[in-house]
Amino acid sequence: MRHDRLMRWVHRLAERSGLVQLVAYYTASLHAEQKLNAGSRLLFRIRHGAAYPLLVALLAVLSAGTSLYPFGPVIVAATVFAPQRWLGVIVGAALGAVCGATGLTFFVRWLGSGLLDAYFPEIRQSAMWSHSEYWLGQHGELAMAAIAALPVPQMPALVVVALSKMSLATLALALLAGKLVKYGLYVGGVLVVLRAIRHVAEWTEDTA
C-alpha cells in the first residue's frame, strides 16, 4: 500500500511536469511506427543499435560546446525514447559533454582573452562568472566537477578555466565525474517516473 501511494505521488509529479504527456506521445509513436516518414523510421531503428548512444553523444557535444540549447530535455527524451538503453545514454551523454566542453575550453584558450572581450564582454559581469571564478580559485577541479554536476550554466566556468592554468586533462576528468553524477540522476529519475506510470496504469486496470 505504501508503495502504491509512492508510485501515485511520483505519477502526479510527472503529470505536472509534462513528462506523462511526453511518454504518451512516444508510446503512441511506437505503435504507429509504420506510419512515420523515412527519417523518423530510421531514428526508431537507431534506438535499438549501437549508434543510439553515439547520437546522444553528438547532441551532448553540440550542447556543451556551443550552449545553443540545454541538454536536460534531450537526455530526458532520449531515455523515454529507449529506456532499455539507459546505460548507453548516460555514458554517451557524459563523454559527449566532456568532449564538447573541453573542446570549447581549448578553443577559448587558443584564441586568448581578446576574443572573449570582443564578442562576449558581458560574460565577465555575470553573477555566474563571479561565483565560478571564486569557487574555481578556491577548490580548482573539485569546484569544476561540482559545477558540471549541477543544473547551472557551465560556460562562465569553462571560460574561467580557459584563462587559468588548469590542464585540459584535469578539466576533462572533473567534467566526467560531474556529468556522470548529473546524467545518472537525470536518467534514474526518468526511469523511476516511467515505472510509476506503468504501475499506476496497471493499478487502474486492476481496480476498473
PAPA-774137 format. One line per field, with one value per atom (N, C-alpha, C): residue in one letter; x, y, z; residue number from 0. Coordinates in nm, 3 decimals, always signed. Atoms other than C-alpha are relative to their C-alpha. Last residue first. Layout:
N
r: a_... $
X: X_... $
Y: Y_... $
Z: Z_... $
k: NUM_... $
***
This chain:
208
r: a_a_a_t_t_t_d_d_d_e_e_e_t_t_t_w_w_w_e_e_e_a_a_a_v_v_v_h_h_h_r_r_r_i_i_i_a_a_a_r_r_r_l_l_l_v_v_v_v_v_v_l_l_l_v_v_v_g_g_g_g_g_g_v_v_v_y_y_y_l_l_l_g_g_g_y_y_y_k_k_k_v_v_v_l_l_l_k_k_k_g_g_g_a_a_a_l_l_l_l_l_l_a_a_a_l_l_l_a_a_a_l_l_l_t_t_t_a_a_a_l_l_l_s_s_s_m_m_m_k_k_k_s_s_s_l_l_l_a_a_a_v_v_v_v_v_v_v_v_v_l_l_l_a_a_a_p_p_p_m_m_m_q_q_q_p_p_p_v_v_v_p_p_p_l_l_l_a_a_a_a_a_a_i_i_i_a_a_a_a_a_a_m_m_m_a_a_a_l_l_l_e_e_e_g_g_g_h_h_h_q_q_q_g_g_g_l_l_l_w_w_w_y_y_y_e_e_e_s_s_s_h_h_h_s_s_s_w_w_w_m_m_m_a_a_a_s_s_s_q_q_q_r_r_r_i_i_i_e_e_e_p_p_p_f_f_f_y_y_y_a_a_a_d_d_d_l_l_l_l_l_l_g_g_g_s_s_s_g_g_g_l_l_l_w_w_w_r_r_r_v_v_v_f_f_f_f_f_f_t_t_t_l_l_l_g_g_g_t_t_t_a_a_a_g_g_g_c_c_c_v_v_v_a_a_a_g_g_g_l_l_l_a_a_a_a_a_a_g_g_g_v_v_v_i_i_i_v_v_v_g_g_g_l_l_l_w_w_w_r_r_r_q_q_q_p_p_p_a_a_a_f_f_f_v_v_v_t_t_t_a_a_a_a_a_a_v_v_v_i_i_i_v_v_v_p_p_p_g_g_g_f_f_f_p_p_p_y_y_y_l_l_l_s_s_s_t_t_t_g_g_g_a_a_a_s_s_s_l_l_l_v_v_v_a_a_a_l_l_l_l_l_l_a_a_a_v_v_v_l_l_l_l_l_l_p_p_p_y_y_y_a_a_a_a_a_a_g_g_g_h_h_h_r_r_r_i_i_i_r_r_r_f_f_f_l_l_l_l_l_l_r_r_r_s_s_s_g_g_g_a_a_a_n_n_n_l_l_l_k_k_k_q_q_q_e_e_e_a_a_a_h_h_h_l_l_l_s_s_s_a_a_a_t_t_t_y_y_y_y_y_y_a_a_a_v_v_v_l_l_l_q_q_q_v_v_v_l_l_l_g_g_g_s_s_s_r_r_r_e_e_e_a_a_a_l_l_l_r_r_r_h_h_h_v_v_v_w_w_w_r_r_r_m_m_m_l_l_l_r_r_r_d_d_d_h_h_h_r_r_r_m_m_m $
X: +0.112_-1.151_-0.108_+0.112_-0.934_-0.120_+0.040_-0.685_-0.124_+0.064_-0.669_-0.053_+0.129_-0.601_-0.076_+0.086_-0.326_-0.140_+0.038_-0.168_-0.096_+0.084_-0.172_-0.048_+0.132_-0.042_-0.096_+0.062_+0.246_-0.141_+0.046_+0.333_-0.075_+0.107_+0.344_-0.056_+0.121_+0.542_-0.117_+0.050_+0.799_-0.129_+0.056_+0.834_-0.057_+0.129_+0.879_-0.067_+0.093_+1.151_-0.139_+0.036_+1.324_-0.098_+0.093_+1.312_-0.045_+0.129_+1.468_-0.104_+0.063_+1.746_-0.137_+0.051_+1.817_-0.068_+0.103_+1.851_-0.066_+0.120_+2.038_-0.115_+0.051_+2.287_-0.127_+0.082_+2.314_-0.051_+0.116_+2.428_-0.090_+0.093_+2.658_-0.129_+0.051_+2.822_-0.101_+0.104_+2.846_-0.056_+0.123_+3.032_-0.112_+0.055_+3.291_-0.133_+0.053_+3.344_-0.064_+0.127_+3.380_-0.064_+0.097_+3.646_-0.138_+0.032_+3.834_-0.104_+0.081_+3.815_-0.040_+0.134_+3.936_-0.090_+0.064_+4.234_-0.144_+0.022_+4.323_-0.070_+0.121_+4.274_-0.032_-0.023_+4.529_-0.132_+0.047_+4.430_+0.020_-0.107_+4.649_-0.044_-0.082_+4.366_+0.107_-0.093_+4.209_+0.090_-0.080_+4.042_+0.104_-0.102_+3.928_+0.091_-0.094_+3.747_+0.113_-0.083_+3.595_+0.101_-0.094_+3.475_+0.091_-0.104_+3.324_+0.103_-0.093_+3.137_+0.114_-0.084_+3.001_+0.094_-0.141_+2.879_+0.094_-0.085_+2.521_+0.147_-0.031_+2.353_+0.082_+0.076_+2.184_+0.016_+0.118_+2.463_-0.072_+0.106_+2.703_-0.128_+0.045_+2.933_-0.115_+0.074_+2.952_-0.055_+0.128_+3.051_-0.086_+0.082_+3.320_-0.138_+0.043_+3.456_-0.088_+0.106_+3.463_-0.053_+0.116_+3.662_-0.120_+0.073_+3.895_-0.120_-0.052_+4.003_-0.091_+0.005_+3.881_+0.040_-0.013_+3.939_+0.019_-0.123_+4.010_+0.025_-0.111_+3.745_+0.134_-0.006_+3.497_+0.112_-0.030_+3.570_+0.020_-0.138_+3.592_+0.040_-0.091_+3.276_+0.145_+0.005_+3.081_+0.099_-0.057_+3.195_+0.003_-0.144_+3.130_+0.067_-0.060_+2.789_+0.151_-0.018_+2.696_+0.067_+0.107_+2.754_+0.032_+0.084_+2.982_-0.109_-0.076_+3.263_-0.083_-0.013_+3.015_+0.077_+0.092_+2.907_+0.023_-0.047_+3.212_-0.087_+0.083_+3.128_+0.042_+0.129_+3.246_-0.093_+0.058_+3.543_-0.141_+0.039_+3.632_-0.067_+0.104_+3.627_-0.050_+0.124_+3.823_-0.116_+0.041_+4.093_-0.131_+0.106_+4.103_-0.047_-0.037_+4.300_-0.117_+0.025_+4.229_+0.035_-0.083_+4.394_-0.016_-0.139_+4.245_+0.091_-0.011_+3.896_+0.143_+0.021_+3.929_+0.017_-0.121_+4.075_-0.009_-0.104_+3.787_+0.131_+0.027_+3.533_+0.107_-0.031_+3.694_-0.024_-0.145_+3.688_+0.044_-0.046_+3.317_+0.152_+0.045_+3.226_+0.054_-0.068_+3.438_-0.038_-0.142_+3.317_+0.076_-0.008_+2.954_+0.144_+0.024_+2.990_+0.012_-0.119_+3.151_-0.017_-0.113_+2.874_+0.124_+0.021_+2.588_+0.119_-0.010_+2.722_-0.015_-0.140_+2.782_+0.019_-0.082_+2.439_+0.144_+0.038_+2.251_+0.087_-0.062_+2.441_-0.031_-0.143_+2.340_+0.074_-0.031_+1.975_+0.150_-0.136_+1.941_+0.052_-0.088_+1.636_+0.144_-0.040_+1.463_+0.093_-0.060_+1.468_+0.047_+0.005_+1.251_+0.054_+0.138_+1.194_-0.011_+0.028_+1.569_-0.142_-0.076_+1.643_-0.027_+0.068_+1.362_+0.071_+0.128_+1.509_-0.074_-0.028_+1.858_-0.126_-0.046_+1.741_+0.022_+0.114_+1.534_+0.041_+0.091_+1.844_-0.119_-0.005_+2.081_-0.096_-0.026_+2.005_-0.009_+0.123_+2.036_+0.035_+0.114_+2.287_-0.132_+0.105_+2.546_-0.121_+0.054_+2.808_-0.098_-0.100_+3.043_-0.049_-0.107_+2.824_+0.100_+0.054_+2.511_+0.111_+0.051_+2.686_-0.052_-0.114_+2.889_-0.047_-0.066_+2.579_+0.120_+0.084_+2.387_+0.060_-0.012_+2.677_-0.084_-0.130_+2.687_+0.018_+0.013_+2.314_+0.130_+0.086_+2.367_-0.019_-0.081_+2.662_-0.081_-0.083_+2.449_+0.089_+0.085_+2.198_+0.080_-0.010_+2.454_-0.080_-0.116_+2.500_+0.009_-0.135_+2.153_+0.108_-0.032_+1.799_+0.146_+0.010_+1.743_+0.030_-0.126_+1.877_-0.007_-0.092_+1.574_+0.130_+0.053_+1.333_+0.092_-0.026_+1.552_-0.051_-0.143_+1.546_+0.036_-0.018_+1.166_+0.146_+0.045_+1.159_+0.016_-0.093_+1.372_-0.038_-0.124_+1.168_+0.098_-0.080_+0.833_+0.133_-0.096_+0.617_+0.074_+0.060_+0.306_+0.098_+0.011_+0.486_-0.058_-0.129_+0.598_-0.012_+0.033_+0.242_+0.126_+0.104_+0.266_-0.039_-0.053_+0.598_-0.102_-0.085_+0.458_+0.055_+0.089_+0.178_+0.081_+0.064_+0.438_-0.094_-0.095_+0.643_-0.059_-0.028_+0.346_+0.093_+0.116_+0.229_+0.024_-0.001_+0.578_-0.115_-0.112_+0.588_+0.007_+0.041_+0.241_+0.109_+0.100_+0.349_-0.045_-0.070_+0.660_-0.097_+0.020_+0.458_+0.066_-0.120_+0.596_-0.014_-0.017_+0.252_+0.120_+0.108_+0.184_+0.018_-0.033_+0.525_-0.107_-0.111_+0.453_+0.037_+0.057_+0.118_+0.107_+0.081_+0.288_-0.060_-0.094_+0.550_-0.075_-0.058_+0.272_+0.099_+0.101_+0.087_+0.051_+0.007_+0.405_-0.103_-0.122_+0.458_-0.005_+0.010_+0.097_+0.121_+0.100_+0.119_-0.011_-0.062_+0.446_-0.098_-0.090_+0.282_+0.067_+0.083_+0.000_+0.086 $
Y: -0.040_-0.099_-0.107_-0.048_-0.175_+0.039_+0.105_-0.394_+0.041_+0.110_-0.155_-0.107_-0.049_+0.142_-0.109_-0.008_-0.048_+0.045_+0.137_-0.144_+0.000_+0.052_+0.220_-0.142_-0.062_+0.341_-0.051_+0.054_+0.092_+0.056_+0.137_+0.175_-0.058_-0.008_+0.546_-0.138_-0.045_+0.485_+0.007_+0.113_+0.276_+0.039_+0.098_+0.551_-0.121_-0.053_+0.805_-0.098_+0.010_+0.594_+0.047_+0.142_+0.553_-0.023_+0.033_+0.931_-0.146_-0.061_+0.994_-0.034_+0.075_+0.744_+0.056_+0.124_+0.911_-0.085_-0.030_+1.257_-0.130_-0.041_+1.132_+0.031_+0.117_+0.941_+0.032_+0.075_+1.246_-0.130_-0.077_+1.462_-0.081_-0.017_+1.209_+0.067_+0.133_+1.106_+0.005_+0.035_+1.472_-0.139_-0.075_+1.569_-0.041_+0.038_+1.292_+0.071_+0.135_+1.345_-0.044_-0.004_+1.721_-0.139_-0.065_+1.679_+0.005_+0.094_+1.426_+0.059_+0.109_+1.654_-0.099_-0.049_+1.958_-0.113_-0.016_+1.766_+0.047_+0.135_+1.658_+0.003_+0.051_+2.013_-0.142_+0.078_+2.139_-0.052_+0.137_+2.411_-0.075_+0.096_+2.717_-0.145_+0.041_+2.971_-0.098_-0.109_+3.164_-0.031_-0.026_+2.852_+0.107_+0.105_+2.757_+0.025_-0.025_+3.091_-0.102_-0.114_+3.036_+0.035_+0.048_+2.691_+0.112_+0.078_+2.832_-0.051_-0.089_+3.101_-0.076_-0.080_+2.839_+0.094_+0.027_+2.599_+0.082_-0.024_+2.720_-0.021_-0.142_+2.557_+0.019_-0.051_+2.220_+0.151_-0.080_+2.098_+0.047_+0.086_+1.809_+0.076_+0.091_+2.008_-0.088_-0.081_+2.283_-0.088_-0.036_+2.026_+0.081_+0.120_+1.878_+0.029_+0.023_+2.226_-0.125_-0.095_+2.301_-0.021_+0.044_+1.985_+0.091_+0.102_+2.079_-0.054_+0.056_+2.402_-0.102_+0.147_+2.448_-0.066_+0.061_+2.812_-0.152_-0.047_+2.973_-0.067_+0.064_+2.758_+0.042_+0.141_+2.864_-0.074_+0.018_+3.236_-0.148_-0.044_+3.249_-0.024_+0.100_+3.042_+0.036_+0.121_+3.265_-0.104_-0.031_+3.583_-0.124_-0.019_+3.442_+0.023_+0.132_+3.308_+0.010_+0.058_+3.653_-0.136_+0.086_+3.799_-0.054_-0.074_+4.097_-0.088_-0.029_+3.894_+0.073_+0.122_+3.748_+0.024_+0.002_+4.092_-0.121_-0.088_+4.142_-0.009_+0.028_+3.834_+0.089_+0.057_+3.911_-0.028_-0.060_+4.147_-0.049_-0.138_+4.070_+0.063_-0.001_+3.695_+0.142_+0.040_+3.730_+0.006_-0.109_+3.926_-0.031_-0.080_+3.668_+0.114_-0.100_+3.422_+0.084_-0.133_+3.240_+0.112_-0.018_+2.916_+0.141_-0.017_+2.931_+0.030_-0.130_+2.991_+0.026_-0.103_+2.699_+0.140_-0.007_+2.467_+0.113_-0.058_+2.548_+0.015_-0.143_+2.484_+0.070_-0.063_+2.150_+0.149_-0.008_+2.054_+0.066_-0.103_+2.140_+0.016_-0.132_+1.946_+0.111_-0.037_+1.642_+0.142_-0.023_+1.625_+0.046_-0.128_+1.667_+0.035_-0.108_+1.387_+0.137_-0.013_+1.156_+0.111_-0.049_+1.222_+0.021_-0.140_+1.193_+0.057_-0.083_+0.874_+0.147_-0.002_+0.716_+0.089_-0.069_+0.809_+0.014_-0.142_+0.716_+0.078_-0.063_+0.389_+0.148_-0.008_+0.296_+0.068_-0.104_+0.387_+0.013_-0.044_+0.186_+0.101_+0.115_-0.007_+0.034_+0.020_+0.326_-0.118_+0.134_+0.399_-0.028_+0.060_+0.701_-0.142_+0.042_+0.796_-0.078_+0.110_+0.797_-0.052_+0.117_+1.004_-0.120_+0.058_+1.246_-0.126_+0.052_+1.304_-0.069_+0.129_+1.333_-0.061_+0.098_+1.599_-0.136_+0.057_+1.792_-0.107_+0.073_+1.829_-0.060_+0.143_+1.923_-0.081_+0.078_+2.294_-0.149_+0.053_+2.452_-0.077_-0.041_+2.664_-0.049_-0.055_+2.634_+0.050_-0.124_+2.579_+0.072_-0.077_+2.305_+0.133_-0.045_+2.160_+0.090_-0.078_+2.142_+0.058_-0.127_+2.034_+0.090_-0.079_+1.766_+0.138_-0.054_+1.645_+0.085_-0.108_+1.607_+0.065_-0.112_+1.406_+0.119_-0.065_+1.187_+0.120_-0.075_+1.111_+0.077_-0.114_+1.010_+0.088_-0.093_+0.793_+0.123_-0.079_+0.632_+0.101_-0.085_+0.539_+0.078_-0.141_+0.421_+0.090_-0.061_+0.083_+0.149_+0.033_-0.022_+0.073_+0.138_-0.042_-0.036_+0.014_+0.335_-0.142_-0.034_+0.356_-0.026_+0.114_+0.171_+0.026_+0.110_+0.431_-0.121_-0.031_+0.709_-0.111_+0.021_+0.547_+0.025_+0.146_+0.527_-0.035_+0.041_+0.901_-0.150_-0.050_+0.979_-0.043_+0.080_+0.754_+0.044_-0.020_+0.906_-0.074_-0.109_+0.755_+0.013_-0.118_+0.543_+0.118_+0.020_+0.211_+0.123_-0.014_+0.330_-0.012_-0.047_+0.382_+0.016_+0.087_+0.178_+0.041_+0.136_+0.337_-0.093_+0.007_+0.681_-0.140_+0.002_+0.632_-0.011_+0.132_+0.542_-0.014_+0.096_+0.849_-0.141_-0.033_+1.082_-0.104_+0.041_+0.912_+0.025_+0.146_+0.941_-0.048_+0.036_+1.312_-0.151_-0.030_+1.362_-0.038_+0.101_+1.186_+0.020_+0.121_+1.403_-0.109_+0.024_+1.726_-0.128_-0.040_+1.840_-0.019_-0.145_+1.831_+0.050_-0.066_+1.482_+0.151_+0.009_+1.361_+0.066_-0.092_+1.489_-0.001_-0.136_+1.313_+0.104_-0.016_+0.989_+0.139_-0.023_+1.021_+0.024_-0.134_+1.058_+0.036_-0.097_+0.758_+0.143_+0.001_+0.549_+0.100_-0.063_+0.650_+0.008_-0.145_+0.573_+0.073_-0.056_+0.231_+0.151_-0.007_+0.151_+0.060_-0.115_+0.239_+0.018_-0.120_+0.000_+0.126 $
Z: +0.088_-1.301_-0.003_-0.082_-0.995_-0.084_-0.095_-1.184_+0.081_+0.072_-1.479_+0.096_+0.048_-1.253_-0.072_-0.119_-1.071_-0.040_-0.037_-1.405_+0.119_+0.107_-1.524_+0.032_-0.015_-1.188_-0.106_-0.120_-1.202_+0.017_+0.027_-1.563_+0.120_+0.100_-1.486_-0.030_-0.068_-1.168_-0.096_-0.081_-1.357_+0.071_+0.094_-1.616_+0.076_+0.047_-1.336_-0.096_-0.112_-1.174_-0.042_-0.011_-1.511_+0.116_+0.108_-1.564_+0.010_-0.029_-1.223_-0.106_-0.108_-1.291_+0.036_+0.057_-1.625_+0.107_+0.100_-1.474_-0.048_-0.073_-1.167_-0.095_-0.069_-1.382_+0.078_+0.097_-1.605_+0.059_+0.046_-1.316_-0.091_-0.111_-1.149_-0.048_-0.031_-1.476_+0.115_+0.097_-1.573_+0.025_-0.022_-1.257_-0.092_-0.131_-1.277_+0.024_+0.010_-1.650_+0.131_+0.073_-1.609_-0.006_-0.088_-1.342_-0.066_-0.107_-1.558_+0.095_+0.057_-1.864_+0.109_+0.027_-1.665_-0.049_-0.131_-1.532_-0.017_-0.050_-1.886_+0.136_+0.063_-2.013_+0.047_+0.121_-1.763_-0.056_-0.015_-1.518_-0.132_+0.032_-1.572_+0.017_-0.114_-1.590_-0.046_-0.030_-1.878_+0.119_+0.119_-2.019_+0.024_+0.009_-1.668_-0.119_-0.110_-1.633_-0.004_+0.043_-1.978_+0.108_+0.102_-1.872_-0.049_-0.067_-1.553_-0.100_-0.073_-1.747_+0.067_+0.089_-1.994_+0.075_-0.028_-1.722_-0.088_+0.118_-1.699_+0.034_+0.017_-1.396_-0.127_+0.116_-1.343_-0.015_-0.034_-1.111_-0.125_-0.052_-1.176_+0.029_+0.105_-1.402_+0.045_+0.097_-1.140_-0.112_-0.061_-0.877_-0.096_-0.002_-1.102_+0.058_+0.137_-1.171_-0.008_+0.030_-0.798_-0.141_-0.078_-0.736_-0.025_+0.074_-1.024_+0.077_+0.124_-0.856_-0.066_-0.002_-0.499_-0.131_-0.132_-0.402_-0.007_-0.064_-0.738_+0.133_+0.071_-0.902_+0.058_-0.040_-0.635_-0.071_-0.142_-0.671_+0.034_-0.023_-1.051_+0.145_+0.057_-1.086_+0.029_-0.083_-0.848_-0.050_-0.131_-1.021_+0.088_+0.018_-1.369_+0.135_+0.015_-1.263_-0.019_-0.133_-1.136_-0.007_-0.049_-1.480_+0.139_-0.093_-1.546_+0.062_-0.121_-1.703_+0.105_-0.079_-1.952_+0.130_-0.114_-2.073_+0.090_-0.108_-2.297_+0.125_-0.117_-2.507_+0.118_+0.037_-2.860_+0.118_+0.121_-2.820_-0.026_-0.026_-2.458_-0.121_-0.102_-2.523_+0.023_+0.065_-2.846_+0.098_+0.089_-2.664_-0.069_-0.061_-2.383_-0.089_-0.099_-2.593_+0.047_+0.056_-2.918_+0.097_+0.119_-2.806_-0.057_-0.044_-2.456_-0.118_-0.067_-2.596_+0.043_+0.102_-2.840_+0.061_+0.082_-2.575_-0.102_-0.084_-2.341_-0.077_-0.014_-2.616_+0.082_+0.127_-2.695_+0.003_+0.008_-2.329_-0.130_-0.094_-2.308_-0.004_+0.042_-2.623_+0.089_+0.124_-2.543_-0.043_-0.032_-2.182_-0.125_-0.069_-2.290_+0.035_+0.096_-2.542_+0.064_+0.084_-2.286_-0.103_-0.080_-2.033_-0.087_-0.036_-2.283_+0.075_+0.119_-2.435_+0.031_+0.043_-2.095_-0.122_-0.101_-1.959_-0.048_-0.001_-2.277_+0.099_+0.115_-2.310_-0.008_-0.029_-1.957_-0.115_-0.100_-2.016_+0.026_+0.034_-2.340_+0.102_-0.014_-2.210_-0.034_-0.140_-2.157_+0.021_-0.005_-2.533_+0.143_+0.132_-2.621_+0.000_+0.023_-2.258_-0.131_-0.092_-2.200_-0.019_+0.044_-2.511_+0.089_+0.117_-2.420_-0.048_-0.047_-2.073_-0.116_-0.063_-2.223_+0.059_+0.099_-2.466_+0.066_+0.074_-2.212_-0.099_-0.088_-1.990_-0.072_+0.029_-2.272_+0.085_-0.122_-2.279_-0.031_-0.058_-2.625_+0.127_+0.081_-2.817_+0.058_-0.087_-2.540_-0.079_+0.056_-2.815_+0.092_+0.072_-2.698_-0.054_-0.089_-2.425_-0.071_-0.110_-2.643_+0.087_+0.051_-2.961_+0.112_+0.048_-2.784_-0.046_-0.119_-2.597_-0.038_-0.049_-2.925_+0.125_+0.094_-3.063_+0.044_-0.022_-2.752_-0.091_-0.125_-2.779_+0.028_+0.032_-3.142_+0.123_+0.077_-3.039_-0.039_-0.092_-2.768_-0.072_-0.085_-3.043_+0.104_+0.036_-3.299_+0.093_-0.066_-3.130_-0.028_+0.043_-3.235_+0.076_-0.035_-3.095_-0.029_-0.146_-3.084_+0.046_-0.066_-3.439_+0.150_+0.011_-3.577_+0.074_-0.079_-3.442_-0.006_-0.139_-3.580_+0.091_-0.022_-3.922_+0.145_-0.012_-3.903_+0.022_-0.133_-3.829_+0.020_-0.101_-4.133_+0.140_+0.004_-4.362_+0.107_+0.121_-4.264_+0.013_-0.005_-3.992_-0.132_+0.060_-4.047_-0.007_+0.143_-3.990_-0.071_+0.067_-3.648_-0.151_+0.135_-3.528_-0.083_+0.056_-3.206_-0.142_+0.012_-3.116_-0.066_+0.120_-3.192_-0.021_+0.117_-2.941_-0.128_+0.001_-2.679_-0.120_+0.055_-2.772_-0.005_+0.140_-2.725_-0.063_+0.080_-2.406_-0.148_+0.008_-2.256_-0.088_+0.087_-2.336_-0.020_+0.137_-2.189_-0.100_+0.036_-1.870_-0.144_+0.043_-1.857_-0.041_+0.143_-1.853_-0.050_+0.074_-1.517_-0.150_-0.011_-1.353_-0.079_+0.074_-1.481_+0.002_+0.143_-1.363_-0.085_+0.026_-1.013_-0.147_-0.001_-1.016_-0.028_+0.122_-1.122_-0.006_+0.109_-0.848_-0.130_-0.024_-0.591_-0.111_+0.043_-0.740_+0.019_+0.146_-0.716_-0.051_+0.053_-0.354_-0.152_-0.025_-0.263_-0.055_+0.090_-0.429_+0.018_+0.132_-0.246_-0.101_-0.003_+0.085_-0.135_+0.000_+0.000_+0.000 $
k: 207_207_207_206_206_206_205_205_205_204_204_204_203_203_203_202_202_202_201_201_201_200_200_200_199_199_199_198_198_198_197_197_197_196_196_196_195_195_195_194_194_194_193_193_193_192_192_192_191_191_191_190_190_190_189_189_189_188_188_188_187_187_187_186_186_186_185_185_185_184_184_184_183_183_183_182_182_182_181_181_181_180_180_180_179_179_179_178_178_178_177_177_177_176_176_176_175_175_175_174_174_174_173_173_173_172_172_172_171_171_171_170_170_170_169_169_169_168_168_168_167_167_167_166_166_166_165_165_165_164_164_164_163_163_163_162_162_162_161_161_161_160_160_160_159_159_159_158_158_158_157_157_157_156_156_156_155_155_155_154_154_154_153_153_153_152_152_152_151_151_151_150_150_150_149_149_149_148_148_148_147_147_147_146_146_146_145_145_145_144_144_144_143_143_143_142_142_142_141_141_141_140_140_140_139_139_139_138_138_138_137_137_137_136_136_136_135_135_135_134_134_134_133_133_133_132_132_132_131_131_131_130_130_130_129_129_129_128_128_128_127_127_127_126_126_126_125_125_125_124_124_124_123_123_123_122_122_122_121_121_121_120_120_120_119_119_119_118_118_118_117_117_117_116_116_116_115_115_115_114_114_114_113_113_113_112_112_112_111_111_111_110_110_110_109_109_109_108_108_108_107_107_107_106_106_106_105_105_105_104_104_104_103_103_103_102_102_102_101_101_101_100_100_100_99_99_99_98_98_98_97_97_97_96_96_96_95_95_95_94_94_94_93_93_93_92_92_92_91_91_91_90_90_90_89_89_89_88_88_88_87_87_87_86_86_86_85_85_85_84_84_84_83_83_83_82_82_82_81_81_81_80_80_80_79_79_79_78_78_78_77_77_77_76_76_76_75_75_75_74_74_74_73_73_73_72_72_72_71_71_71_70_70_70_69_69_69_68_68_68_67_67_67_66_66_66_65_65_65_64_64_64_63_63_63_62_62_62_61_61_61_60_60_60_59_59_59_58_58_58_57_57_57_56_56_56_55_55_55_54_54_54_53_53_53_52_52_52_51_51_51_50_50_50_49_49_49_48_48_48_47_47_47_46_46_46_45_45_45_44_44_44_43_43_43_42_42_42_41_41_41_40_40_40_39_39_39_38_38_38_37_37_37_36_36_36_35_35_35_34_34_34_33_33_33_32_32_32_31_31_31_30_30_30_29_29_29_28_28_28_27_27_27_26_26_26_25_25_25_24_24_24_23_23_23_22_22_22_21_21_21_20_20_20_19_19_19_18_18_18_17_17_17_16_16_16_15_15_15_14_14_14_13_13_13_12_12_12_11_11_11_10_10_10_9_9_9_8_8_8_7_7_7_6_6_6_5_5_5_4_4_4_3_3_3_2_2_2_1_1_1_0_0_0 $
***
